[in-house]
Amino acid sequence: MPSDLMQTPETTHRIRFQDCDMLGHLNNARYLDYFLNAREEHVLQHYALNMGQLAQEQGSGWVITKHQLAYLRPARHAETVRIRTQVIHFDNSNLVIEMQMLREDGLQLKALLWSEMAFVRLPGGTRTDHSDALMDLLDTLDVEQVEYEPDGFDDRVNSLRKQLKKARKSEDE
């Protein structure tokens, strides 16, 4: 795999009316859809990986085992948000993807998601190891600057918020 792959791809998305509650805020359950759709787009566009095709060819794929999601600021109807996704941890059969929803300018965190996944053999769903090629790809994509600790989600939220606050302050100067 080339070493110049984008570790943290991002795309913008407009918040749709049908995805909002009566206050015009993105419905809490719909955040997952926006995050997972963005990640699917990132993986296809930047790594040429079609997850359905991969599952058929290898007879295995990732299943989500846990989500940790912090709602920090509302995403509002018709607003454009920026979504970043990145691999922050992996081992022989596990993967953790961090997904950030930010204001369009990228300077304010609206929500943060950690999705933990297990690589399983299909159709039985028994855990299996990543292939050597997938391990190489994950090694290239892993964002080592993010300190992943299974119980460190709240610390990561606080760290990102401080980092973005500093960036906003710099913009204002």
Secondary structure in CASP SS format (residue, H / E / C, confidence):
PFRMAT SS
TARGET T0000
AUTHOR 0000-0000-0000
METHOD secondary structure of the structure
MODEL  1
M C 1.00
P C 1.00
S C 1.00
D C 1.00
L C 1.00
M C 1.00
Q C 1.00
T C 1.00
P C 1.00
E E 1.00
T E 1.00
T E 1.00
H E 1.00
R E 1.00
I C 1.00
R C 1.00
F H 1.00
Q H 1.00
D H 1.00
C E 1.00
D C 1.00
M C 1.00
L C 1.00
G C 1.00
H E 1.00
L E 1.00
N C 1.00
N H 1.00
A H 1.00
R H 1.00
Y H 1.00
L H 1.00
D H 1.00
Y H 1.00
F H 1.00
L H 1.00
N H 1.00
A H 1.00
R H 1.00
E H 1.00
E H 1.00
H H 1.00
V H 1.00
L H 1.00
Q H 1.00
H H 1.00
Y H 1.00
A C 1.00
L C 1.00
N C 1.00
M H 1.00
G H 1.00
Q H 1.00
L H 1.00
A H 1.00
Q H 1.00
E H 1.00
Q H 1.00
G C 1.00
S E 1.00
G E 1.00
W E 1.00
V E 1.00
I E 1.00
T E 1.00
K E 1.00
H E 1.00
Q E 1.00
L E 1.00
A E 1.00
Y E 1.00
L C 1.00
R C 1.00
P C 1.00
A C 1.00
R E 1.00
H C 1.00
A C 1.00
E C 1.00
T E 1.00
V E 1.00
R E 1.00
I E 1.00
R E 1.00
T E 1.00
Q E 1.00
V E 1.00
I E 1.00
H E 1.00
F E 1.00
D C 1.00
N C 1.00
S C 1.00
N E 1.00
L E 1.00
V E 1.00
I E 1.00
E E 1.00
M E 1.00
Q E 1.00
M E 1.00
L E 1.00
R E 1.00
E C 1.00
D C 1.00
G C 1.00
L C 1.00
Q C 1.00
L E 1.00
K E 1.00
A E 1.00
L E 1.00
L E 1.00
W E 1.00
S E 1.00
E E 1.00
M E 1.00
A E 1.00
F E 1.00
V E 1.00
R E 1.00
L C 1.00
P C 1.00
G C 1.00
G C 1.00
T E 1.00
R E 1.00
T C 1.00
D C 1.00
H C 1.00
S C 1.00
D H 1.00
A H 1.00
L H 1.00
M H 1.00
D H 1.00
L H 1.00
L H 1.00
D H 1.00
T H 1.00
L H 1.00
D C 1.00
V C 1.00
E C 1.00
Q C 1.00
V C 1.00
E C 1.00
Y C 1.00
E C 1.00
P C 1.00
D C 1.00
G C 1.00
F H 1.00
D H 1.00
D H 1.00
R H 1.00
V H 1.00
N H 1.00
S H 1.00
L H 1.00
R H 1.00
K H 1.00
Q H 1.00
L H 1.00
K H 1.00
K H 1.00
A H 1.00
R H 1.00
K H 1.00
S H 1.00
E H 1.00
D H 1.00
E C 1.00
END
